[in-house]
Amino acid sequence: MSKRNNDATDVKETTFAGITSKGQALKVIASIAKRGRTLDKDIHTVASYGIAHARDHGDLTILNKLYAAMPKSGRREGLKAWVREFAPVRWNKDKEQFAMVSKKNLPENWKVEEAHATPFWEYEGSREVAAADITVDRLMNSFANRFKKYVAQQKAKGQPIPAQDTIENQLHKVLNTVLSA
């Protein structure tokens, strides 16, 4: 880590993978931005072709290999949501790949032109976690983690934490509202 004191001449910089200055870091960021734009375009071109190829040949190899080649990030999940929007496929969680939906494998269900006209990174559905990927366990874990942070913040501020029955009543009201909608 950098050690800083009041004397500006006595500053040590930390080095990570050859980056030793803010200027170098900013150059790398500019490179990442440029490569990211090129990568997005390449992924989109291959994915658009992959949808057309799957429509014409019933072969999802291109889409599955593209997905597998991508880093595990929002880009990858965005691509998955985009493909599922424009092609009659489903996601096979066990095999971690796309699979054909035979009942929907009709020419009109393959939206190749729309897919090519809608970059996956701009597709609104790619910005949200697919509903199939949301589970009660994930929701509860997320809630528990956020609630732990809330409790820690309240304690740090010397503020009271609501009683357990108050919290349970509020959770019950939320569940009733959601489930009755």
Secondary structure, 3 states (H helix, E strand, C coil): CCECCCCCCCCECCCECCECCHHHHHHHHHHHHHHHHHHHHHHHHHHHHHHHHHHHHCCCHHHHHHHHHCCCCHHHHHHHHHHHHHCCEEEECCCCEEEECHHHCCHHHCCHHHHHHCCCCCCHHHHCCCHHHCCHHHHHHHHHHHHHHHHHHHHHHCCCCCCHHHHHHHHHHHHHHHHHC
